[in-house]
């Protein structure tokens, strides 16, 4: 006979967090109301140094110049921890992108060779090649959004002269409206009968209902060396939009094998208020898995829209709001333009202020290796998304100014290094595999 054992734990205790992580990744049959314990922050690795870290602010223009060392008291989950974690998440997004690009290129080469051998299958193979071989993002848009519509969004066409800013915005708005309709924001919809406690008005207003804010789809997405925790360390754990709504949310469980293949670090479990069935909502960190499931929140959808715009040839970056939301920006008219896929919003940076948010940190992460833009691969854009002045913003921030400054410098350098490693390793692997296929 199975027994359910309930235990309250003190997650401020590092030993308790480690025990919980070990239990979680062992596949133990546990369900928890939060997953913050899964996160291993950068500062925790320096615990032996007494919580103090020496940060090197390197002059990128002259590697031979003197390096200023600043010793700063660190706290778990401080600005430096979160900045590093989000940068790691961006690396993971680009790593998946490059792996898929390399795989598609290899498949394209094989298809072309097959076409030469068997011309009777040429029409089918040409279509496969045109559609990105096995469902590449650009191929997906051509099939689902439309050939002409997708063509109009390609950077070479959207950025071309001949149309006004208003016409370009209208094209983007049409795309975002389609995206929001195709990828609705997930609350608690039953995967069996389709009912939703939120839509049916069954949520208890006295409890914390799910909100629209999901900053980077959980802290559980990592580039960890442990295969089973490959989605643990890269992202901030976003509890606010999945808190117990008093009706349907049961908790988080360890993802099953299929869910882990989609790079899910945790799975939410819901009980339907109508039919009583149990629904699983894996927090995927793979674009292809989000495409197939068509379920997500701003974490999943900001990652997907970033990938889609990059597939269309646009320069795009990922924007994280420390007050629990995340979106994207694309480069138009030499400016970065705000794009929120969950809200189908374009160029409306004060949208979140109208929600009553108090902005403290909003940071844009740009996956660029352009050395001339190295100091902008991570940019503090808080002032763009609030009407408050820099003095007011600064007063809200609890982290020391020295920590913020050195963290930005160090994490920019680390991000550039890791992006280069990803691009080189993926390219080398593809070239080896392609040589073998020949």
C-alpha positions as CSV (number, residue, x, y, z in Angstrom):
1,X,0.0,0.0,0.0
2,X,1.4,3.4,-1.0
3,X,1.8,6.1,1.6
4,X,2.1,9.8,1.1
5,X,4.6,11.5,3.4
6,X,4.5,15.3,3.7
7,X,7.6,17.1,4.9
8,X,8.3,20.9,5.4
9,X,11.9,21.8,4.7
10,X,14.1,24.8,5.2
11,X,15.4,25.8,1.8
12,X,17.6,28.4,3.3
13,X,19.9,25.5,4.4
14,X,22.3,24.6,1.7
15,X,22.5,21.0,2.9
16,X,18.7,20.7,2.6
17,X,18.8,22.1,-0.9
18,X,21.4,19.6,-1.9
19,X,19.4,16.7,-0.4
20,X,16.3,17.9,-2.3
21,X,18.3,18.1,-5.5
22,X,19.7,14.6,-5.1
23,X,16.2,13.3,-4.4
24,X,14.7,15.1,-7.4
25,X,17.3,13.9,-9.9
26,X,17.2,10.3,-8.5
27,X,13.7,10.0,-10.0
28,X,12.1,9.7,-6.6
29,X,8.4,9.9,-6.6
30,X,8.1,13.4,-5.1
31,X,5.9,16.4,-5.7
32,X,6.8,19.8,-4.4
33,X,5.2,23.2,-4.3
34,X,8.3,25.0,-5.5
35,X,11.5,24.2,-7.3
36,X,13.8,27.0,-6.1
37,X,16.0,24.3,-4.5
38,X,17.0,23.0,-8.0
39,X,19.0,26.1,-8.7
40,X,22.8,26.1,-8.2
41,X,23.9,29.7,-8.4
42,X,27.4,30.8,-9.3
43,X,27.9,32.3,-5.9
44,X,27.2,29.0,-4.2
45,X,30.3,27.5,-5.9
46,X,32.3,30.1,-4.0
47,X,30.8,29.2,-0.7
48,X,34.1,28.0,0.7
49,X,35.5,31.5,0.2
50,X,33.1,32.8,2.9
51,X,30.5,34.3,0.4
52,X,33.1,36.8,-0.9
53,X,34.1,36.8,-4.6
54,X,36.8,38.6,-6.3
55,X,35.6,40.0,-9.6
56,X,37.9,41.1,-12.4
57,X,36.8,44.0,-14.5
58,X,38.8,43.4,-17.6
59,X,39.6,46.2,-20.1
60,X,38.5,44.4,-23.3
61,X,40.3,46.9,-25.5
62,X,43.6,46.0,-24.1
63,X,44.2,42.6,-22.6
64,X,47.6,43.7,-21.4
65,X,46.2,46.6,-19.4
66,X,46.0,46.4,-15.6
67,X,43.1,44.5,-14.1
68,X,41.1,46.1,-11.3
69,X,40.1,43.6,-8.6
70,X,37.1,44.3,-6.5
71,X,36.1,42.1,-3.6
72,X,32.4,42.2,-2.9
73,X,30.1,40.5,-0.4
74,X,27.9,38.1,-2.3
75,X,24.4,36.7,-1.5
76,X,22.7,33.8,-3.0
77,X,20.5,34.9,-5.9
78,X,22.0,38.4,-6.2
79,X,22.3,40.4,-9.4
80,X,25.5,38.7,-10.4
81,X,23.9,35.2,-9.9
82,X,20.9,36.0,-12.0
83,X,22.8,37.8,-14.7
84,X,25.1,34.8,-15.1
85,X,22.2,32.4,-15.1
86,X,20.3,34.2,-17.8
87,X,23.5,34.5,-19.9
88,X,23.8,30.7,-19.6
89,X,20.2,30.3,-20.8
90,X,20.9,32.4,-23.9
91,X,23.9,30.1,-24.6
92,X,21.6,27.1,-24.4
93,X,19.1,28.7,-26.8
94,X,21.9,29.4,-29.4
95,X,23.4,26.0,-28.9
96,X,20.1,24.3,-29.8
97,X,19.7,26.6,-32.8
98,X,23.2,25.8,-34.2
99,X,22.7,22.1,-33.6
100,X,19.4,22.1,-35.5
101,X,21.0,24.2,-38.3
102,X,23.9,21.8,-38.6
103,X,21.5,18.8,-38.6
104,X,19.3,20.5,-41.3
105,X,22.3,21.3,-43.5
106,X,23.4,17.6,-43.3
107,X,20.0,16.4,-44.1
108,X,19.8,18.8,-47.0
109,X,23.0,17.5,-48.4
110,X,21.7,13.9,-48.2
111,X,18.4,14.8,-49.8
112,X,20.2,16.4,-52.7
113,X,22.3,13.3,-53.3
114,X,19.1,11.1,-53.1
115,X,17.4,13.3,-55.7
116,X,20.3,12.7,-58.1
117,X,19.8,8.9,-57.6
118,X,16.0,8.9,-57.9
119,X,14.5,11.7,-59.8
120,X,11.0,10.2,-59.4
121,X,11.0,11.4,-55.8
122,X,12.3,14.8,-56.8
123,X,9.1,16.8,-56.1
124,X,8.7,15.4,-52.6
125,X,12.3,16.0,-51.7
126,X,12.3,19.5,-53.1
127,X,9.4,20.3,-50.9
128,X,11.2,18.8,-47.9
129,X,14.3,20.8,-48.7
130,X,12.3,24.0,-49.1
131,X,10.6,23.4,-45.8
132,X,13.8,23.1,-43.8
133,X,14.1,19.3,-44.3
134,X,12.5,18.0,-41.1
135,X,10.5,20.9,-39.9
136,X,13.0,23.7,-39.4
137,X,11.6,27.0,-38.0
138,X,11.5,28.7,-41.3
139,X,9.9,25.7,-42.9
140,X,7.3,25.7,-40.1
141,X,6.4,29.3,-40.7
142,X,6.1,28.7,-44.5
143,X,3.7,25.8,-43.9
144,X,1.7,27.2,-41.0
145,X,1.8,31.0,-41.3
146,X,1.9,31.0,-45.1
147,X,4.5,31.2,-47.9
148,X,3.7,34.8,-48.8
149,X,3.3,36.0,-45.3
150,X,6.6,34.4,-44.2
151,X,8.4,35.9,-47.2
152,X,7.2,39.3,-46.2
153,X,8.7,38.9,-42.8
154,X,12.2,37.9,-44.0
155,X,14.7,40.5,-43.0
156,X,15.7,41.2,-46.6
157,X,12.1,42.1,-47.4
158,X,10.8,43.6,-44.2
159,X,13.9,45.9,-43.9
160,X,13.9,46.9,-47.5
161,X,12.9,50.4,-48.5
162,X,9.6,51.0,-50.2
163,X,7.3,50.6,-47.3
164,X,6.6,52.9,-44.4
165,X,7.3,52.2,-40.7
166,X,3.6,51.9,-40.1
167,X,3.3,49.2,-42.9
168,X,6.2,47.2,-41.4
169,X,4.6,47.4,-38.0
170,X,1.3,46.2,-39.4
171,X,3.1,43.1,-40.8
172,X,4.7,42.4,-37.5
173,X,1.4,43.0,-35.6
174,X,-0.3,40.5,-38.0
175,X,2.4,37.9,-37.2
176,X,2.2,38.5,-33.4
177,X,-1.6,38.1,-33.5
178,X,-1.2,34.9,-35.4
179,X,1.5,33.7,-32.9
180,X,-0.7,34.4,-29.8
181,X,-3.6,32.6,-31.4
182,X,-1.5,29.6,-32.3
183,X,0.4,29.5,-29.0
184,X,-2.0,30.5,-26.3
185,X,-0.8,31.3,-22.8
186,X,-1.2,28.2,-20.7
187,X,-2.9,28.4,-17.3
188,X,-4.5,25.1,-16.3
189,X,-6.4,23.7,-19.3
190,X,-7.2,20.0,-19.0
191,X,-5.5,17.8,-21.6
192,X,-8.4,15.4,-21.4
193,X,-11.7,17.4,-21.5
194,X,-10.3,20.8,-22.3
195,X,-11.8,22.6,-19.3
196,X,-9.9,25.5,-17.6
197,X,-10.7,26.6,-14.1
198,X,-9.4,30.1,-15.0
199,X,-11.7,30.4,-18.0
200,X,-14.6,28.9,-16.1
201,X,-14.2,31.3,-13.2
202,X,-13.5,28.5,-10.7
203,X,-10.3,30.0,-9.2
204,X,-10.4,31.0,-5.6
205,X,-9.8,34.8,-5.6
206,X,-8.4,34.6,-2.1
207,X,-5.5,32.5,-3.4
208,X,-2.6,33.5,-5.6
209,X,-3.9,32.7,-9.1
210,X,-1.6,32.2,-12.0
211,X,-0.3,35.5,-13.4
212,X,1.1,36.5,-16.7
213,X,4.6,36.7,-15.5
214,X,7.0,33.9,-16.1
215,X,10.6,35.2,-16.1
216,X,12.5,32.8,-18.3
217,X,10.4,29.7,-17.8
218,X,11.9,28.4,-14.6
219,X,15.3,28.3,-13.2
220,X,15.4,24.7,-14.3
221,X,17.1,25.0,-17.6
222,X,20.8,24.5,-17.5
223,X,23.9,23.5,-19.4
224,X,24.9,21.3,-16.5
225,X,27.4,18.5,-17.0
226,X,25.0,16.1,-15.3
227,X,22.8,14.8,-18.0
228,X,19.8,14.4,-15.7
229,X,20.0,18.0,-14.6
230,X,20.6,19.5,-18.0
231,X,17.8,21.9,-17.4
232,X,18.4,23.0,-13.8
233,X,20.9,25.8,-13.5
234,X,20.3,28.3,-16.3
235,X,17.1,29.9,-15.4
236,X,15.4,31.6,-12.5
237,X,12.7,29.6,-10.8
238,X,9.5,31.4,-11.6
239,X,6.9,30.5,-9.0
240,X,4.6,33.5,-9.2
241,X,2.7,32.4,-12.3
242,X,2.2,28.8,-11.2
243,X,1.4,29.2,-7.5
244,X,-1.4,27.1,-6.0
245,X,-4.6,28.6,-7.2
246,X,-6.6,26.8,-4.6
247,X,-8.3,24.6,-7.2
248,X,-6.2,23.0,-9.9
249,X,-2.4,23.3,-9.3
250,X,-1.0,20.3,-7.4
251,X,2.7,20.9,-7.7
252,X,5.9,20.1,-9.6
253,X,7.3,16.7,-10.4
254,X,10.4,15.4,-12.1
255,X,10.0,15.2,-15.9
256,X,9.6,11.9,-17.5
257,X,11.9,10.6,-20.2
258,X,10.0,12.2,-23.1
259,X,9.7,15.5,-21.3
260,X,13.4,15.5,-20.6
261,X,14.1,15.0,-24.3
262,X,12.4,18.4,-24.7
263,X,14.8,19.8,-22.2
264,X,12.2,20.2,-19.5
265,X,13.6,20.7,-16.0
266,X,10.3,20.4,-14.2
267,X,6.7,19.4,-15.0
268,X,3.7,21.1,-13.4
269,X,0.7,18.9,-12.5
270,X,-2.9,20.0,-12.5
271,X,-6.2,18.4,-11.5
272,X,-9.2,19.2,-13.7
273,X,-12.0,20.9,-11.8
274,X,-14.5,19.2,-14.1
275,X,-13.4,15.7,-14.9
276,X,-10.8,15.2,-12.2
277,X,-8.2,14.1,-14.7
278,X,-4.5,14.8,-14.1
279,X,-2.7,17.0,-16.7
280,X,1.0,17.5,-17.0
281,X,2.6,20.7,-18.2
282,X,6.3,20.2,-18.9
283,X,8.3,23.4,-19.0
284,X,10.1,22.8,-22.2
285,X,13.3,24.6,-23.1
286,X,13.4,23.3,-26.7
287,X,11.8,25.3,-29.5
288,X,10.8,22.1,-31.4
289,X,9.0,20.8,-28.3
290,X,7.2,24.1,-27.8
291,X,6.1,24.0,-31.4
292,X,4.7,20.5,-31.0
293,X,2.9,21.1,-27.7
294,X,1.7,24.6,-28.5
295,X,1.7,25.2,-24.7
296,X,3.8,27.7,-22.8
297,X,4.1,30.9,-21.0
298,X,6.4,33.9,-21.6
299,X,9.5,31.8,-20.9
300,X,8.8,29.3,-23.7
301,X,7.3,31.9,-26.1
302,X,10.0,34.5,-25.7
303,X,12.6,31.8,-26.5
304,X,10.5,30.6,-29.5
305,X,9.9,34.1,-30.9
306,X,13.6,34.9,-30.6
307,X,14.4,31.8,-32.6
308,X,11.8,32.6,-35.2
309,X,13.0,36.1,-35.8
310,X,16.6,34.8,-36.1
311,X,15.4,32.2,-38.6
312,X,13.9,35.0,-40.6
313,X,17.2,36.7,-40.7
314,X,16.6,39.4,-38.1
315,X,19.0,40.6,-35.5
316,X,17.1,39.8,-32.2
317,X,17.8,39.8,-28.5
318,X,16.2,38.3,-25.4
319,X,15.0,40.7,-22.7
320,X,14.5,39.6,-19.1
321,X,12.6,41.6,-16.5
322,X,13.7,40.7,-12.9
323,X,10.1,41.3,-11.8
324,X,9.1,38.1,-13.6
325,X,8.5,38.6,-17.3
326,X,10.5,38.0,-20.5
327,X,10.1,39.1,-24.1
328,X,12.2,39.9,-27.1
329,X,13.4,42.8,-29.2
330,X,14.3,43.0,-32.9
331,X,16.5,45.5,-34.8
332,X,14.5,47.8,-37.0
333,X,15.5,51.2,-38.4
334,X,18.8,51.0,-36.4
335,X,16.7,50.8,-33.2
336,X,15.8,47.9,-30.9
337,X,12.0,47.4,-31.0
338,X,10.1,45.8,-28.2
339,X,8.2,42.6,-29.1
340,X,6.1,40.6,-26.6
341,X,4.6,37.4,-28.1
342,X,2.3,36.7,-25.1
343,X,0.7,40.2,-25.4
344,X,1.0,40.5,-29.2
345,X,2.6,43.8,-28.4
346,X,5.1,45.8,-30.5
347,X,7.0,48.9,-29.6
348,X,5.1,49.4,-26.4
349,X,7.8,49.5,-23.7
350,X,5.7,51.1,-21.0
351,X,3.2,48.3,-21.2
352,X,4.5,46.6,-18.0
353,X,4.6,49.8,-16.1
354,X,0.8,50.1,-16.8
355,X,0.4,46.7,-15.1
356,X,1.7,48.3,-11.9
357,X,5.2,46.7,-12.0
358,X,8.0,48.4,-10.2
359,X,11.0,48.0,-12.5
360,X,14.3,47.3,-10.9
361,X,16.4,45.4,-13.5
362,X,15.5,44.7,-17.1
363,X,18.4,43.3,-19.1
364,X,18.8,42.5,-22.8
365,X,20.9,39.6,-23.9
366,X,22.2,39.8,-27.5
367,X,23.8,36.6,-29.1
368,X,26.3,38.5,-31.2
369,X,30.0,37.8,-31.6
370,X,30.6,41.2,-33.2
371,X,33.7,42.5,-31.4
372,X,32.6,46.1,-32.0
373,X,29.4,45.4,-30.1
374,X,31.0,43.3,-27.3
375,X,30.1,45.8,-24.6
376,X,26.4,45.6,-25.7
377,X,25.9,41.8,-25.8
378,X,24.4,42.3,-22.3
379,X,22.8,45.7,-21.8
380,X,20.8,47.2,-18.9
381,X,17.7,48.6,-20.6
382,X,15.6,49.2,-17.5
383,X,15.3,53.0,-18.3
384,X,13.6,52.2,-21.6
385,X,10.8,50.2,-20.0
386,X,9.9,52.7,-17.3
387,X,9.1,56.4,-17.0
388,X,11.1,56.6,-13.8
389,X,14.5,58.3,-13.9
390,X,17.8,56.6,-13.3
391,X,18.0,58.0,-9.7
392,X,14.7,56.4,-8.8
393,X,15.7,53.1,-10.5
394,X,19.0,53.2,-8.6
395,X,17.3,53.7,-5.2
396,X,15.3,50.5,-5.8
397,X,18.3,48.4,-6.4
398,X,19.6,46.6,-3.3
399,X,22.8,45.3,-4.9
400,X,25.9,47.4,-4.6
401,X,26.8,49.5,-7.6
402,X,30.2,47.9,-7.7
403,X,28.6,44.4,-8.0
404,X,26.3,45.5,-10.8
405,X,29.2,47.1,-12.8
406,X,31.7,44.3,-12.4
407,X,29.0,41.7,-13.1
408,X,28.1,43.3,-16.4
409,X,31.7,43.4,-17.5
410,X,32.6,39.9,-16.4
411,X,29.4,38.3,-17.7
412,X,29.7,40.0,-21.1
413,X,33.2,38.5,-21.5
414,X,32.0,35.1,-20.3
415,X,29.1,35.2,-22.7
416,X,31.2,36.0,-25.7
417,X,33.6,33.2,-24.8
418,X,30.9,30.6,-24.4
419,X,29.1,31.7,-27.6
420,X,32.4,31.2,-29.6
421,X,32.8,27.8,-28.0
422,X,29.3,26.8,-29.0
423,X,29.6,28.0,-32.6
424,X,33.0,26.4,-33.1
425,X,32.1,23.0,-31.4
426,X,28.8,22.7,-33.4
427,X,30.6,23.6,-36.7
428,X,33.3,21.1,-36.1
429,X,30.9,18.3,-35.2
430,X,28.8,19.0,-38.3
431,X,31.9,18.9,-40.5
432,X,33.0,15.6,-39.1
433,X,29.5,14.1,-39.5
434,X,29.2,15.3,-43.0
435,X,32.5,13.9,-43.9
436,X,31.4,10.5,-42.6
437,X,28.2,10.7,-44.6
438,X,30.2,11.1,-47.7
